[in-house]
Amino acid sequence: MNRKTSALWRGFLQALPIVVGVLPFGIAYGAAVAQNMPWWGGMGMSALVFAGSAQFIAVGLVARGAAPLSIIITTVLVNLRFVLMSSALSPVFRKKGPRWQPLLAFFVVDESFAVSSVEFERGKSDAMFFLGSGLALYLIWQLSTAAGIWFGPLIPEGFGLEFALSASFIGLLALLIRSRPAALVGLLAAILSLALYYALPGTWAPLIASLIAATIGVIWEQRKRGD
Protein backbone atom coordinates (compact mmCIF):
# COMPACT_ATOMS: atom_id res chain seq x y z
CA MET A 1 0.00 0.00 0.00
CA ASN A 2 1.58 3.30 -1.09
CA ARG A 3 1.55 6.51 0.96
CA LYS A 4 -1.47 8.03 -0.81
CA THR A 5 -3.58 4.91 -0.41
CA SER A 6 -2.49 4.58 3.21
CA ALA A 7 -3.52 8.15 4.02
CA LEU A 8 -6.83 7.69 2.17
CA TRP A 9 -7.64 4.51 4.10
CA ARG A 10 -6.57 6.05 7.43
CA GLY A 11 -8.89 9.00 6.85
CA PHE A 12 -11.73 6.64 5.93
CA LEU A 13 -11.29 4.61 9.13
CA GLN A 14 -10.91 7.59 11.44
CA ALA A 15 -14.18 9.07 10.16
CA LEU A 16 -16.17 5.93 10.96
CA PRO A 17 -16.80 6.80 14.67
CA ILE A 18 -18.56 9.98 13.49
CA VAL A 19 -21.06 7.73 11.74
CA VAL A 20 -22.80 7.35 15.12
CA GLY A 21 -24.04 10.92 14.70
CA VAL A 22 -24.45 10.94 10.92
CA LEU A 23 -26.49 7.74 10.62
CA PRO A 24 -29.61 8.85 12.58
CA PHE A 25 -29.33 12.30 11.00
CA GLY A 26 -29.44 10.76 7.52
CA ILE A 27 -32.34 8.49 8.45
CA ALA A 28 -34.27 11.49 9.80
CA TYR A 29 -33.60 13.37 6.55
CA GLY A 30 -34.74 10.39 4.48
CA ALA A 31 -37.92 10.12 6.55
CA ALA A 32 -38.62 13.82 5.91
CA VAL A 33 -38.09 13.25 2.18
CA ALA A 34 -40.55 10.35 2.20
CA GLN A 35 -43.23 12.64 3.63
CA ASN A 36 -42.66 15.70 1.47
CA MET A 37 -41.09 14.97 -1.92
CA PRO A 38 -40.27 12.20 -4.45
CA TRP A 39 -37.61 9.73 -3.31
CA TRP A 40 -35.40 10.50 -6.31
CA GLY A 41 -35.34 14.19 -5.37
CA GLY A 42 -34.10 13.41 -1.88
CA MET A 43 -31.49 10.92 -3.08
CA GLY A 44 -30.40 13.38 -5.76
CA MET A 45 -29.80 16.07 -3.16
CA SER A 46 -27.76 13.69 -1.01
CA ALA A 47 -25.66 12.68 -4.02
CA LEU A 48 -25.09 16.14 -5.52
CA VAL A 49 -25.47 18.59 -2.62
CA PHE A 50 -24.11 16.55 0.32
CA ALA A 51 -24.93 19.12 3.01
CA GLY A 52 -27.18 17.70 5.69
CA SER A 53 -28.58 20.77 7.43
CA ALA A 54 -29.17 22.59 4.13
CA GLN A 55 -30.95 19.51 2.74
CA PHE A 56 -33.21 19.36 5.79
CA ILE A 57 -34.13 23.02 5.34
CA ALA A 58 -34.69 22.55 1.60
CA VAL A 59 -37.12 19.69 2.22
CA GLY A 60 -39.03 21.81 4.73
CA LEU A 61 -39.25 24.71 2.30
CA VAL A 62 -40.42 22.41 -0.50
CA ALA A 63 -43.12 21.07 1.80
CA ARG A 64 -44.33 24.63 2.46
CA GLY A 65 -44.40 25.44 -1.26
CA ALA A 66 -41.55 27.98 -1.15
CA ALA A 67 -40.30 29.50 -4.41
CA PRO A 68 -37.14 27.89 -5.91
CA LEU A 69 -35.15 31.12 -5.58
CA SER A 70 -36.05 31.34 -1.89
CA ILE A 71 -34.87 27.77 -1.35
CA ILE A 72 -31.57 28.44 -3.13
CA ILE A 73 -30.82 31.66 -1.21
CA THR A 74 -31.69 30.09 2.16
CA THR A 75 -29.53 27.01 1.64
CA VAL A 76 -26.61 29.12 0.40
CA LEU A 77 -26.78 31.22 3.57
CA VAL A 78 -26.88 28.08 5.72
CA ASN A 79 -23.79 26.75 3.93
CA LEU A 80 -21.73 29.92 4.25
CA ARG A 81 -19.87 28.31 7.16
CA PHE A 82 -18.14 26.09 4.58
CA VAL A 83 -16.33 29.19 3.32
CA LEU A 84 -14.60 29.43 6.70
CA MET A 85 -13.80 25.72 6.72
CA SER A 86 -12.44 25.77 3.16
CA SER A 87 -10.26 28.74 4.04
CA ALA A 88 -8.76 26.84 6.97
CA LEU A 89 -8.12 23.77 4.78
CA SER A 90 -6.82 25.66 1.74
CA PRO A 91 -3.09 25.34 2.62
CA VAL A 92 -3.47 21.55 2.52
CA PHE A 93 -5.64 21.54 -0.61
CA ARG A 94 -3.23 23.73 -2.54
CA LYS A 95 -0.56 21.05 -2.28
CA LYS A 96 -2.65 18.75 -4.50
CA GLY A 97 -2.96 21.24 -7.37
CA PRO A 98 -5.98 22.69 -9.19
CA ARG A 99 -7.19 19.37 -10.65
CA TRP A 100 -7.87 17.90 -7.20
CA GLN A 101 -9.28 20.99 -5.52
CA PRO A 102 -12.90 20.82 -6.83
CA LEU A 103 -13.17 17.20 -5.68
CA LEU A 104 -11.72 18.00 -2.27
CA ALA A 105 -13.99 21.04 -1.91
CA PHE A 106 -17.07 18.88 -2.56
CA PHE A 107 -16.31 16.79 0.55
CA VAL A 108 -15.96 19.79 2.91
CA VAL A 109 -18.62 19.12 5.54
CA ASP A 110 -18.65 19.64 9.29
CA GLU A 111 -17.61 16.08 10.08
CA SER A 112 -14.76 15.75 7.56
CA PHE A 113 -13.46 19.16 8.64
CA ALA A 114 -13.45 18.16 12.32
CA VAL A 115 -11.74 14.80 11.78
CA SER A 116 -9.12 16.25 9.42
CA SER A 117 -8.41 19.32 11.55
CA VAL A 118 -7.44 17.12 14.49
CA GLU A 119 -5.15 15.08 12.22
CA PHE A 120 -3.58 18.15 10.60
CA GLU A 121 -2.85 19.74 13.98
CA ARG A 122 -0.60 16.76 14.66
CA GLY A 123 1.56 17.77 11.71
CA LYS A 124 0.16 15.16 9.30
CA SER A 125 -1.19 17.46 6.60
CA ASP A 126 -2.28 15.15 3.80
CA ALA A 127 -5.20 15.96 1.50
CA MET A 128 -5.70 12.24 0.85
CA PHE A 129 -6.53 11.76 4.52
CA PHE A 130 -9.22 14.42 4.16
CA LEU A 131 -10.53 12.75 1.00
CA GLY A 132 -10.75 9.42 2.79
CA SER A 133 -12.77 10.90 5.64
CA GLY A 134 -15.05 12.64 3.15
CA LEU A 135 -15.65 9.42 1.20
CA ALA A 136 -16.59 7.54 4.38
CA LEU A 137 -19.12 10.19 5.36
CA TYR A 138 -20.47 10.44 1.82
CA LEU A 139 -21.06 6.68 1.66
CA ILE A 140 -22.85 6.62 5.03
CA TRP A 141 -24.93 9.66 4.08
CA GLN A 142 -26.20 7.97 0.92
CA LEU A 143 -27.01 4.72 2.74
CA SER A 144 -28.74 6.42 5.67
CA THR A 145 -30.75 8.64 3.31
CA ALA A 146 -31.98 5.57 1.44
CA ALA A 147 -32.77 3.80 4.71
CA GLY A 148 -34.75 6.82 5.91
CA ILE A 149 -36.73 7.08 2.68
CA TRP A 150 -37.77 3.43 2.67
CA PHE A 151 -37.97 2.64 6.40
CA GLY A 152 -38.32 6.08 8.03
CA PRO A 153 -42.14 6.11 7.83
CA LEU A 154 -42.14 2.96 9.99
CA ILE A 155 -40.30 4.72 12.84
CA PRO A 156 -42.76 5.89 15.54
CA GLU A 157 -43.07 9.61 16.31
CA GLY A 158 -41.12 10.87 19.30
CA PHE A 159 -38.26 8.43 18.68
CA GLY A 160 -35.78 11.30 18.91
CA LEU A 161 -34.28 11.34 15.41
CA GLU A 162 -34.92 15.09 15.21
CA PHE A 163 -32.22 15.57 17.86
CA ALA A 164 -29.61 13.85 15.67
CA LEU A 165 -28.45 17.12 14.05
CA SER A 166 -27.90 18.91 17.36
CA ALA A 167 -26.20 15.87 18.90
CA SER A 168 -23.91 15.53 15.89
CA PHE A 169 -22.73 19.15 16.11
CA ILE A 170 -22.19 18.88 19.87
CA GLY A 171 -20.03 15.81 19.31
CA LEU A 172 -17.96 17.59 16.64
CA LEU A 173 -17.44 20.58 18.93
CA ALA A 174 -16.20 18.29 21.71
CA LEU A 175 -13.77 16.71 19.23
CA LEU A 176 -12.26 20.08 18.25
CA ILE A 177 -12.03 21.72 21.68
CA ARG A 178 -8.80 20.35 23.12
CA SER A 179 -7.33 23.37 24.91
CA ARG A 180 -8.44 26.16 27.22
CA PRO A 181 -8.18 28.90 24.53
CA ALA A 182 -10.31 26.82 22.15
CA ALA A 183 -12.90 26.27 24.89
CA LEU A 184 -13.04 30.00 25.63
CA VAL A 185 -13.43 30.87 21.94
CA GLY A 186 -16.22 28.31 21.62
CA LEU A 187 -17.96 29.71 24.68
CA LEU A 188 -17.63 33.25 23.34
CA ALA A 189 -19.13 32.18 19.99
CA ALA A 190 -22.07 30.56 21.80
CA ILE A 191 -22.73 33.67 23.91
CA LEU A 192 -22.49 36.00 20.91
CA SER A 193 -24.76 33.74 18.85
CA LEU A 194 -27.45 33.87 21.53
CA ALA A 195 -27.03 37.63 21.91
CA LEU A 196 -27.38 38.20 18.14
CA TYR A 197 -30.20 35.70 17.62
CA TYR A 198 -33.02 38.24 17.84
CA ALA A 199 -31.09 41.01 16.11
CA LEU A 200 -30.08 39.22 12.91
CA PRO A 201 -32.32 37.29 10.49
CA GLY A 202 -31.98 33.67 9.44
CA THR A 203 -28.63 31.97 10.03
CA TRP A 204 -26.57 35.16 10.24
CA ALA A 205 -26.28 35.11 14.04
CA PRO A 206 -24.08 31.97 14.39
CA LEU A 207 -22.05 32.94 11.31
CA ILE A 208 -21.26 36.45 12.55
CA ALA A 209 -20.68 35.15 16.08
CA SER A 210 -18.21 32.56 14.77
CA LEU A 211 -16.34 35.18 12.73
CA ILE A 212 -16.02 37.52 15.71
CA ALA A 213 -14.98 34.79 18.14
CA ALA A 214 -12.48 33.28 15.67
CA THR A 215 -10.96 36.72 14.97
CA ILE A 216 -10.56 37.39 18.69
CA GLY A 217 -9.02 33.94 19.11
CA VAL A 218 -6.48 34.53 16.33
CA ILE A 219 -5.50 37.96 17.74
CA TRP A 220 -5.15 36.45 21.21
CA GLU A 221 -2.97 33.61 19.91
CA GLN A 222 -0.73 36.01 17.95
CA ARG A 223 -0.24 38.24 20.99
CA LYS A 224 0.67 35.22 23.12
CA ARG A 225 3.29 34.20 20.56
CA GLY A 226 4.59 37.77 20.50
CA ASP A 227 5.07 37.74 24.25
C-alpha positions in Angstrom: 0.0 0.0 0.0 1.6 3.3 -1.1 1.5 6.5 1.0 -1.5 8.0 -0.8 -3.6 4.9 -0.4 -2.5 4.6 3.2 -3.5 8.2 4.0 -6.8 7.7 2.2 -7.6 4.5 4.1 -6.6 6.0 7.4 -8.9 9.0 6.9 -11.7 6.6 5.9 -11.3 4.6 9.1 -10.9 7.6 11.4 -14.2 9.1 10.2 -16.2 5.9 11.0 -16.8 6.8 14.7 -18.6 10.0 13.5 -21.1 7.7 11.7 -22.8 7.3 15.1 -24.0 10.9 14.7 -24.5 10.9 10.9 -26.5 7.7 10.6 -29.6 8.8 12.6 -29.3 12.3 11.0 -29.4 10.8 7.5 -32.3 8.5 8.4 -34.3 11.5 9.8 -33.6 13.4 6.6 -34.7 10.4 4.5 -37.9 10.1 6.5 -38.6 13.8 5.9 -38.1 13.3 2.2 -40.6 10.3 2.2 -43.2 12.6 3.6 -42.7 15.7 1.5 -41.1 15.0 -1.9 -40.3 12.2 -4.5 -37.6 9.7 -3.3 -35.4 10.5 -6.3 -35.3 14.2 -5.4 -34.1 13.4 -1.9 -31.5 10.9 -3.1 -30.4 13.4 -5.8 -29.8 16.1 -3.2 -27.8 13.7 -1.0 -25.7 12.7 -4.0 -25.1 16.1 -5.5 -25.5 18.6 -2.6 -24.1 16.6 0.3 -24.9 19.1 3.0 -27.2 17.7 5.7 -28.6 20.8 7.4 -29.2 22.6 4.1 -31.0 19.5 2.7 -33.2 19.4 5.8 -34.1 23.0 5.3 -34.7 22.6 1.6 -37.1 19.7 2.2 -39.0 21.8 4.7 -39.3 24.7 2.3 -40.4 22.4 -0.5 -43.1 21.1 1.8 -44.3 24.6 2.5 -44.4 25.4 -1.3 -41.6 28.0 -1.2 -40.3 29.5 -4.4 -37.1 27.9 -5.9 -35.2 31.1 -5.6 -36.0 31.3 -1.9 -34.9 27.8 -1.3 -31.6 28.4 -3.1 -30.8 31.7 -1.2 -31.7 30.1 2.2 -29.5 27.0 1.6 -26.6 29.1 0.4 -26.8 31.2 3.6 -26.9 28.1 5.7 -23.8 26.7 3.9 -21.7 29.9 4.3 -19.9 28.3 7.2 -18.1 26.1 4.6 -16.3 29.2 3.3 -14.6 29.4 6.7 -13.8 25.7 6.7 -12.4 25.8 3.2 -10.3 28.7 4.0 -8.8 26.8 7.0 -8.1 23.8 4.8 -6.8 25.7 1.7 -3.1 25.3 2.6 -3.5 21.6 2.5 -5.6 21.5 -0.6 -3.2 23.7 -2.5 -0.6 21.0 -2.3 -2.7 18.8 -4.5 -3.0 21.2 -7.4 -6.0 22.7 -9.2 -7.2 19.4 -10.6 -7.9 17.9 -7.2 -9.3 21.0 -5.5 -12.9 20.8 -6.8 -13.2 17.2 -5.7 -11.7 18.0 -2.3 -14.0 21.0 -1.9 -17.1 18.9 -2.6 -16.3 16.8 0.5 -16.0 19.8 2.9 -18.6 19.1 5.5 -18.7 19.6 9.3 -17.6 16.1 10.1 -14.8 15.8 7.6 -13.5 19.2 8.6 -13.5 18.2 12.3 -11.7 14.8 11.8 -9.1 16.2 9.4 -8.4 19.3 11.6 -7.4 17.1 14.5 -5.2 15.1 12.2 -3.6 18.1 10.6 -2.8 19.7 14.0 -0.6 16.8 14.7 1.6 17.8 11.7 0.2 15.2 9.3 -1.2 17.5 6.6 -2.3 15.1 3.8 -5.2 16.0 1.5 -5.7 12.2 0.9 -6.5 11.8 4.5 -9.2 14.4 4.2 -10.5 12.8 1.0 -10.8 9.4 2.8 -12.8 10.9 5.6 -15.1 12.6 3.2 -15.6 9.4 1.2 -16.6 7.5 4.4 -19.1 10.2 5.4 -20.5 10.4 1.8 -21.1 6.7 1.7 -22.8 6.6 5.0 -24.9 9.7 4.1 -26.2 8.0 0.9 -27.0 4.7 2.7 -28.7 6.4 5.7 -30.8 8.6 3.3 -32.0 5.6 1.4 -32.8 3.8 4.7 -34.8 6.8 5.9 -36.7 7.1 2.7 -37.8 3.4 2.7 -38.0 2.6 6.4 -38.3 6.1 8.0 -42.1 6.1 7.8 -42.1 3.0 10.0 -40.3 4.7 12.8 -42.8 5.9 15.5 -43.1 9.6 16.3 -41.1 10.9 19.3 -38.3 8.4 18.7 -35.8 11.3 18.9 -34.3 11.3 15.4 -34.9 15.1 15.2 -32.2 15.6 17.9 -29.6 13.9 15.7 -28.4 17.1 14.1 -27.9 18.9 17.4 -26.2 15.9 18.9 -23.9 15.5 15.9 -22.7 19.2 16.1 -22.2 18.9 19.9 -20.0 15.8 19.3 -18.0 17.6 16.6 -17.4 20.6 18.9 -16.2 18.3 21.7 -13.8 16.7 19.2 -12.3 20.1 18.3 -12.0 21.7 21.7 -8.8 20.3 23.1 -7.3 23.4 24.9 -8.4 26.2 27.2 -8.2 28.9 24.5 -10.3 26.8 22.1 -12.9 26.3 24.9 -13.0 30.0 25.6 -13.4 30.9 21.9 -16.2 28.3 21.6 -18.0 29.7 24.7 -17.6 33.3 23.3 -19.1 32.2 20.0 -22.1 30.6 21.8 -22.7 33.7 23.9 -22.5 36.0 20.9 -24.8 33.7 18.9 -27.4 33.9 21.5 -27.0 37.6 21.9 -27.4 38.2 18.1 -30.2 35.7 17.6 -33.0 38.2 17.8 -31.1 41.0 16.1 -30.1 39.2 12.9 -32.3 37.3 10.5 -32.0 33.7 9.4 -28.6 32.0 10.0 -26.6 35.2 10.2 -26.3 35.1 14.0 -24.1 32.0 14.4 -22.0 32.9 11.3 -21.3 36.5 12.6 -20.7 35.2 16.1 -18.2 32.6 14.8 -16.3 35.2 12.7 -16.0 37.5 15.7 -15.0 34.8 18.1 -12.5 33.3 15.7 -11.0 36.7 15.0 -10.6 37.4 18.7 -9.0 33.9 19.1 -6.5 34.5 16.3 -5.5 38.0 17.7 -5.1 36.4 21.2 -3.0 33.6 19.9 -0.7 36.0 17.9 -0.2 38.2 21.0 0.7 35.2 23.1 3.3 34.2 20.6 4.6 37.8 20.5 5.1 37.7 24.3 
